[in-house]
Amino acid sequence: MGLELKNPVIAGSSGLTGTLDSIKKLEENGAAAVVLKSIFEEEILLDVTQHVKEAKKNPMIYSGLSETLDYIDLHIREDNLEKFLQLIRDAKKAVSIPVIGSINCISNEDWTHFTRKMEEAGADALELNLFLNTADFKDKSFEKAYFRIIEKVLAVVKIPVAIKVSKYFTRMGLSLKALSETGVAGMVMFNRFYTPDIDIEKMALTSANMFSTREEQYETIRWIAIMSGRVNCDLAASTGIHTGDEVIKMLLAGASAVQVASTLYKNGPDQISRMLQGLNNWMTDKNFESLDQFRGTVAKAYGDDPAAFERMQFMKHFSEIR
Ligand SMILES: Cc1cc2nc3c(=O)[nH]c(=O)nc-3n(C[C@H](O)[C@H](O)[C@H](O)COP(=O)(O)O)c2cc1C
């Protein structure tokens, strides 16, 4: 993405990158960059609706004219956004690592204006968390919205833009390849959706684990290995990366960098220094001096036809089980 990183471990977007104090702690513990907590489109819109409702009760503010309402609407949006922009400005002053702004969006309506403001506030790059839920039965345009959103954002900002994608796509490989060819500078694989559980006593829906487990690394390894060498942008691995071993694996699979969130909640921000120590020790053991000496080497096992390779592995391993 054109960003100079001192090591490959980035603090991914989460509550831990939403305050200046914890951003500073992440830098102290070795984070190479931070992706700020996302601005949620709904959060802003909800706030606008609430404030407008309040304003409507006051005839001094709300005259009943639609222009007044438009003004209040716009004013409050700016105010809410200002808090996020201030965090970018403060972080840029307080830390020397790259600060990446993040937007969690579900429509391509009027939020590209936010990206320009984030660029003006000093963000080194942007990450678009394209949260188009596959459980949406209303939007029949399938993945087309991704392309429209990217096009709109790239038209208004000059800083590098990465997209954070989910692991649910029509024709995953082809879709990700096409997205990488839109002009984005990076792709983060993957974000994590809400997962439900069921409490059988109460017979009610509950929320499953908010944090990932190490078991979730395998799908990330798989797709980083498949896509590396087939995309037009950098790849950052995310989901299930908890220790130095997973950092090494993602680099071997072809990632330029990794993003971590759950492990920082579970083990504290100093987990980053432990992960880096693990990577360093392994590189010393293997006599590697730079990441480029081994990045992507294991992904080559996938060869020219990943589907055929996986079919072969499936037949080899599963047919032997009686
Ligand atoms: C408490 C919490 C808050 C999060 N908030 C955001 C967010 O605001 N924006 C975003 O793109 N991802 C968010 N994430 C997702 C993480 O950035 C990451 O993609 C996901 O947790 C998988 O990585 P992990 O296995 O290292 O946790 C959040 C995750 C957690 C646990």
The ligand as an ORCA input file, in Angstrom:
! r2SCAN-3c Opt
* xyz 0 1
  C     -14.622     -5.881     20.267
  C     -14.348     -5.817     18.796
  C     -14.660     -4.666     18.075
  C     -14.442     -4.609     16.694
  N     -14.744     -3.466     16.019
  C     -14.461     -3.392     14.681
  C     -14.687     -2.194     13.959
  O     -15.103     -1.162     14.497
  N     -14.410     -2.198     12.626
  C     -13.911     -3.292     11.978
  O     -13.650     -3.225     10.770
  N     -13.683     -4.444     12.645
  C     -13.948     -4.522     13.961
  N     -13.692     -5.683     14.642
  C     -13.208     -6.853     13.884
  C     -11.683     -6.991     13.953
  O     -11.030     -5.887     13.381
  C     -11.235     -8.262     13.212
  O     -11.514     -8.148     11.833
  C     -11.885     -9.533     13.715
  O     -12.055     -9.511     15.128
  C     -11.053    -10.761     13.350
  O      -9.730    -10.645     13.811
  P      -9.212    -11.351     15.176
  O      -9.319    -12.814     14.956
  O      -7.778    -10.884     15.321
  O     -10.077    -10.849     16.263
  C     -13.901     -5.746     16.029
  C     -13.575     -6.895     16.763
  C     -13.782     -6.949     18.125
  C     -13.409     -8.190     18.874
*
